Amino acid sequence: MVNRFAFPLPASVVFSLIGYPEEDTEMLKSWCFDRLKITWGRPLPEEQLEAVEKMASFFDYIENFVHERAENLQNDYTSDLLRIRA
């Protein structure tokens, strides 16, 4: 139940509202799990390093996404926040 509905459906809805491309959903979900491992888990040192490296990729993705969205505002929450900021 959890694997099928509790995470995938809310994640897809939130990602859609933010404006992330649908084809990035699986990658974004993977990065969310890495974040959970670091925040709430007890990963081994080698797992910590791998998860933190993936989190750095996630942060780069987000930064690039916001910069691209600022150049091309659309009908999503990210663009709304950028309009308010401007």
TORVO-659422 format. One line per 2 residues: number of its first residue (from 0); their letters; for each residue z negated, y negated, x negated of N, C-alpha, C, O. Coordinates in nm, 4 decimals. Example, Ala and Ser with C-alpha at 12.3 -4.5 7.8 and 13.67 -1.06 7.14 Angstrom:
<pts>
0) as) -0.7800/0.5690/-1.3190/-0.7800/0.4500/-1.2300/-0.7800/0.3300/-1.3200/-0.8465/0.3319/-1.4236 ~ -0.7080/0.2250/-1.2850/-0.7140/0.1060/-1.3670/-0.7870/-0.0030/-1.2900/-0.8039/-0.1138/-1.3409;
</pts>
This chain:
<pts>
0) mv) 0.0000/0.1191/-0.0820/0.0000/0.0000/0.0000/0.0000/-0.1266/-0.0872/0.0772/-0.2195/-0.0637 ~ -0.0872/-0.1281/-0.1869/-0.0971/-0.2461/-0.2733/0.0325/-0.2674/-0.3507/0.0865/-0.3780/-0.3536;
2) nr) 0.0822/-0.1606/-0.4133/0.2047/-0.1724/-0.4936/0.3263/-0.2097/-0.4106/0.4196/-0.2729/-0.4601 ~ 0.3245/-0.1701/-0.2843/0.4420/-0.1930/-0.2008/0.4392/-0.3267/-0.1278/0.5434/-0.3901/-0.1112;
4) fa) 0.3195/-0.3710/-0.0834/0.3127/-0.4907/0.0008/0.2178/-0.5997/-0.0497/0.2512/-0.7179/-0.0422 ~ 0.1012/-0.5623/-0.1005/-0.0024/-0.6609/-0.1296/0.0368/-0.7579/-0.2407/-0.0058/-0.8734/-0.2382;
6) fp) 0.1152/-0.7153/-0.3361/0.1595/-0.8071/-0.4404/0.3056/-0.8468/-0.4256/0.3363/-0.9658/-0.4326 ~ 0.3975/-0.7517/-0.4051/0.5394/-0.7893/-0.4029/0.5753/-0.8914/-0.2965/0.6488/-0.9859/-0.3254;
8) lp) 0.5269/-0.8757/-0.1767/0.5647/-0.9681/-0.0702/0.5105/-1.1090/-0.0939/0.5882/-1.2044/-0.0902 ~ 0.3802/-1.1259/-0.1182/0.3319/-1.2616/-0.1458/0.3966/-1.3233/-0.2701/0.4276/-1.4425/-0.2720;
10) as) 0.4166/-1.2414/-0.3734/0.4798/-1.2933/-0.4949/0.6204/-1.3436/-0.4648/0.6582/-1.4523/-0.5086 ~ 0.6976/-1.2659/-0.3908/0.8340/-1.3071/-0.3566/0.8350/-1.4364/-0.2761/0.9190/-1.5236/-0.2983;
12) vv) 0.7418/-1.4482/-0.1833/0.7342/-1.5695/-0.1008/0.6982/-1.6901/-0.1870/0.7625/-1.7946/-0.1776 ~ 0.5964/-1.6761/-0.2703/0.5540/-1.7876/-0.3558/0.6636/-1.8249/-0.4544/0.6937/-1.9430/-0.4718;
14) fs) 0.7234/-1.7258/-0.5187/0.8313/-1.7543/-0.6138/0.9462/-1.8271/-0.5452/1.0053/-1.9183/-0.6029 ~ 0.9776/-1.7877/-0.4238/1.0847/-1.8515/-0.3471/1.0499/-1.9971/-0.3148/1.1336/-2.0863/-0.3288;
16) li) 0.9266/-2.0197/-0.2716/0.8845/-2.1568/-0.2398/0.8891/-2.2464/-0.3632/0.9284/-2.3627/-0.3549 ~ 0.8492/-2.1921/-0.4763/0.8524/-2.2696/-0.6011/0.9959/-2.3016/-0.6396/1.0244/-2.4071/-0.6963;
18) gy) 1.0863/-2.2084/-0.6080/1.2269/-2.2300/-0.6380/1.2806/-2.1423/-0.7488/1.3934/-2.1617/-0.7941 ~ 1.2014/-2.0456/-0.7933/1.2488/-1.9554/-0.8971/1.3668/-1.8738/-0.8444/1.3680/-1.8355/-0.7275;
20) pe) 1.4649/-1.8472/-0.9287/1.5782/-1.7650/-0.8866/1.5332/-1.6237/-0.8495/1.4471/-1.5657/-0.9157 ~ 1.5910/-1.5702/-0.7451/1.5533/-1.4372/-0.6976/1.5711/-1.3305/-0.8055/1.4938/-1.2350/-0.8121;
22) ed) 1.6725/-1.3469/-0.8898/1.6976/-1.2466/-0.9935/1.5890/-1.2448/-1.1014/1.5856/-1.1526/-1.1828 ~ 1.4999/-1.3454/-1.1037/1.3907/-1.3497/-1.2012/1.2605/-1.2903/-1.1476/1.1601/-1.2885/-1.2188;
24) te) 1.2604/-1.2424/-1.0251/1.1375/-1.1959/-0.9604/1.0672/-1.0865/-1.0391/0.9465/-1.0958/-1.0614 ~ 1.1381/-0.9843/-1.0813/1.0734/-0.8735/-1.1528/1.0145/-0.9205/-1.2855/0.9051/-0.8782/-1.3230;
26) ml) 1.0849/-1.0062/-1.3556/1.0352/-1.0597/-1.4818/0.9083/-1.1420/-1.4577/0.8111/-1.1295/-1.5321 ~ 0.9093/-1.2252/-1.3545/0.7932/-1.3075/-1.3230/0.6733/-1.2215/-1.2836/0.5609/-1.2492/-1.3254;
28) ks) 0.6963/-1.1181/-1.2041/0.5875/-1.0282/-1.1661/0.5283/-0.9601/-1.2895/0.4066/-0.9447/-1.2999 ~ 0.6135/-0.9198/-1.3819/0.5665/-0.8572/-1.5051/0.4771/-0.9533/-1.5834/0.3713/-0.9150/-1.6334;
30) wc) 0.5213/-1.0783/-1.5932/0.4409/-1.1778/-1.6644/0.3070/-1.2018/-1.5942/0.2060/-1.2252/-1.6604 ~ 0.3056/-1.1963/-1.4629/0.1801/-1.2124/-1.3885/0.0827/-1.0999/-1.4221/-0.0371/-1.1243/-1.4367;
32) fd) 0.1322/-0.9783/-1.4344/0.0461/-0.8664/-1.4719/-0.0103/-0.8862/-1.6120/-0.1267/-0.8550/-1.6372 ~ 0.0720/-0.9381/-1.7038/0.0231/-0.9645/-1.8388/-0.0894/-1.0678/-1.8362/-0.1892/-1.0543/-1.9070;
34) rl) -0.0721/-1.1697/-1.7546/-0.1762/-1.2718/-1.7416/-0.3053/-1.2107/-1.6869/-0.4143/-1.2437/-1.7335 ~ -0.2931/-1.1224/-1.5891/-0.4114/-1.0564/-1.5333/-0.4819/-0.9693/-1.6372/-0.6048/-0.9643/-1.6420;
36) ki) -0.4034/-0.9008/-1.7202/-0.4627/-0.8179/-1.8256/-0.5517/-0.9013/-1.9169/-0.6630/-0.8608/-1.9509 ~ -0.5018/-1.0175/-1.9561/-0.5775/-1.1027/-2.0476/-0.6973/-1.1656/-1.9775/-0.8063/-1.1713/-2.0345;
38) tw) -0.6783/-1.2125/-1.8557/-0.7834/-1.2844/-1.7849/-0.8942/-1.1918/-1.7355/-1.0122/-1.2233/-1.7506 ~ -0.8578/-1.0786/-1.6769/-0.9567/-0.9931/-1.6113/-0.9715/-0.8548/-1.6727/-1.0659/-0.7829/-1.6401;
40) gr) -0.8810/-0.8168/-1.7600/-0.8845/-0.6818/-1.8148/-0.9610/-0.6726/-1.9451/-1.0238/-0.7682/-1.9905 ~ -0.9537/-0.5564/-2.0026/-1.0134/-0.5285/-2.1333/-0.9078/-0.4591/-2.2194/-0.9242/-0.3436/-2.2587;
42) pl) -0.7990/-0.5317/-2.2483/-0.6924/-0.4679/-2.3257/-0.7333/-0.4451/-2.4714/-0.8151/-0.5180/-2.5275 ~ -0.6743/-0.3433/-2.5295/-0.6924/-0.3160/-2.6717/-0.6291/-0.4309/-2.7510/-0.5450/-0.5031/-2.6975;
44) pe) -0.6682/-0.4488/-2.8774/-0.6124/-0.5607/-2.9561/-0.4596/-0.5656/-2.9578/-0.4014/-0.6734/-2.9456 ~ -0.3941/-0.4506/-2.9728/-0.2476/-0.4507/-2.9756/-0.1892/-0.4870/-2.8386/-0.0832/-0.5490/-2.8304;
46) eq) -0.2587/-0.4482/-2.7314/-0.2147/-0.4859/-2.5965/-0.2351/-0.6355/-2.5737/-0.1559/-0.7002/-2.5051 ~ -0.3421/-0.6898/-2.6319/-0.3669/-0.8340/-2.6212/-0.2532/-0.9129/-2.6847/-0.2021/-1.0085/-2.6263;
48) le) -0.2146/-0.8720/-2.8041/-0.1074/-0.9421/-2.8744/0.0220/-0.9381/-2.7954/0.0887/-1.0405/-2.7807 ~ 0.0584/-0.8212/-2.7444/0.1809/-0.8084/-2.6658/0.1750/-0.8946/-2.5395/0.2718/-0.9630/-2.5064;
50) av) 0.0619/-0.8914/-2.4695/0.0477/-0.9687/-2.3461/0.0517/-1.1192/-2.3739/0.1120/-1.1945/-2.2974 ~ -0.0111/-1.1627/-2.4814/-0.0127/-1.3058/-2.5143/0.1274/-1.3527/-2.5542/0.1672/-1.4641/-2.5203;
52) ek) 0.2015/-1.2696/-2.6251/0.3393/-1.3053/-2.6599/0.4238/-1.3196/-2.5334/0.5057/-1.4109/-2.5233 ~ 0.4039/-1.2299/-2.4373/0.4773/-1.2397/-2.3114/0.4346/-1.3631/-2.2325/0.5169/-1.4270/-2.1668;
54) ma) 0.3060/-1.3964/-2.2393/0.2585/-1.5164/-2.1709/0.3218/-1.6417/-2.2311/0.3526/-1.7363/-2.1586 ~ 0.3414/-1.6431/-2.3624/0.4089/-1.7557/-2.4262/0.5522/-1.7678/-2.3736/0.6009/-1.8786/-2.3511;
56) sf) 0.6189/-1.6550/-2.3543/0.7535/-1.6565/-2.2956/0.7491/-1.7104/-2.1533/0.8377/-1.7851/-2.1116 ~ 0.6463/-1.6723/-2.0796/0.6272/-1.7200/-1.9426/0.6103/-1.8717/-1.9409/0.6728/-1.9404/-1.8601;
58) fd) 0.5259/-1.9238/-2.0299/0.5045/-2.0687/-2.0347/0.6328/-2.1426/-2.0738/0.6616/-2.2495/-2.0199 ~ 0.7099/-2.0859/-2.1674/0.8392/-2.1452/-2.2042/0.9336/-2.1457/-2.0839/1.0022/-2.2446/-2.0581;
60) yi) 0.9361/-2.0352/-2.0114/1.0204/-2.0246/-1.8919/0.9845/-2.1345/-1.7922/1.0724/-2.2034/-1.7404 ~ 0.8554/-2.1502/-1.7659/0.8103/-2.2503/-1.6695/0.8484/-2.3909/-1.7148/0.8988/-2.4704/-1.6355;
62) en) 0.8247/-2.4210/-1.8402/0.8584/-2.5536/-1.8927/1.0084/-2.5811/-1.8793/1.0481/-2.6890/-1.8353 ~ 1.0906/-2.4850/-1.9168/1.2358/-2.5014/-1.9043/1.2769/-2.5142/-1.7578/1.3636/-2.5948/-1.7239;
64) fv) 1.2147/-2.4347/-1.6715/1.2451/-2.4413/-1.5290/1.2177/-2.5811/-1.4734/1.3000/-2.6362/-1.4004 ~ 1.1042/-2.6374/-1.5072/1.0686/-2.7702/-1.4560/1.1642/-2.8759/-1.5104/1.2066/-2.9639/-1.4355;
66) he) 1.1990/-2.8695/-1.6377/1.2945/-2.9659/-1.6949/1.4311/-2.9554/-1.6268/1.4932/-3.0568/-1.5949 ~ 1.4771/-2.8326/-1.6049/1.6055/-2.8133/-1.5376/1.5997/-2.8630/-1.3930/1.6942/-2.9245/-1.3434;
68) ra) 1.4890/-2.8358/-1.3273/1.4743/-2.8788/-1.1879/1.4683/-3.0314/-1.1803/1.5196/-3.0899/-1.0849 ~ 1.4075/-3.0962/-1.2779/1.4009/-3.2426/-1.2798/1.5407/-3.3037/-1.2892/1.5656/-3.4119/-1.2361;
70) en) 1.6308/-3.2340/-1.3566/1.7689/-3.2799/-1.3692/1.8510/-3.2507/-1.2446/1.9519/-3.3168/-1.2199 ~ 1.8085/-3.1515/-1.1655/1.8838/-3.1089/-1.0493/1.7868/-3.0736/-0.9361/1.7622/-2.9563/-0.9083;
72) lq) 1.7325/-3.1770/-0.8717/1.6355/-3.1556/-0.7644/1.6983/-3.0761/-0.6508/1.8159/-3.0925/-0.6183 ~ 1.6162/-2.9889/-0.5910/1.6635/-2.9049/-0.4813/1.5618/-2.9072/-0.3686/1.4715/-2.9908/-0.3676;
74) nd) 1.5761/-2.8166/-0.2746/1.4862/-2.8094/-0.1606/1.3811/-2.7016/-0.1860/1.3857/-2.5937/-0.1269 ~ 1.2855/-2.7324/-0.2752/1.1780/-2.6399/-0.3066/1.0538/-2.7197/-0.3450/1.0589/-2.8418/-0.3599;
76) yt) 0.9431/-2.6490/-0.3608/0.8151/-2.7129/-0.3873/0.8154/-2.7849/-0.5220/0.7601/-2.8943/-0.5336 ~ 0.8763/-2.7253/-0.6226/0.8828/-2.7876/-0.7549/0.9551/-2.9218/-0.7465/0.9081/-3.0212/-0.8019;
78) sd) 1.0682/-2.9251/-0.6782/1.1426/-3.0500/-0.6640/1.0621/-3.1526/-0.5844/1.0657/-3.2717/-0.6154 ~ 0.9898/-3.1073/-0.4823/0.9052/-3.1988/-0.4047/0.7991/-3.2619/-0.4931/0.7755/-3.3824/-0.4852;
80) ll) 0.7357/-3.1826/-0.5762/0.6340/-3.2364/-0.6676/0.6951/-3.3339/-0.7675/0.6338/-3.4352/-0.8009 ~ 0.8151/-3.3040/-0.8152/0.8820/-3.3947/-0.9092/0.9195/-3.5259/-0.8397/0.9126/-3.6322/-0.9014;
82) ri) 0.9585/-3.5197/-0.7143/0.9893/-3.6418/-0.6392/0.8634/-3.7268/-0.6218/0.8672/-3.8488/-0.6378 ~ 0.7540/-3.6622/-0.5896/0.6268/-3.7348/-0.5729/0.5859/-3.7992/-0.7050/0.5409/-3.9138/-0.7071;
84) ra) 0.6011/-3.7275/-0.8126/0.5648/-3.7792/-0.9461/0.6489/-3.9020/-0.9806/0.5986/-3.9982/-1.0386 ~ 0.7760/-3.8981/-0.9447/0.8661/-4.0102/-0.9767/0.8291/-4.1312/-0.8914/0.8923/-4.2362/-0.9025;
</pts>
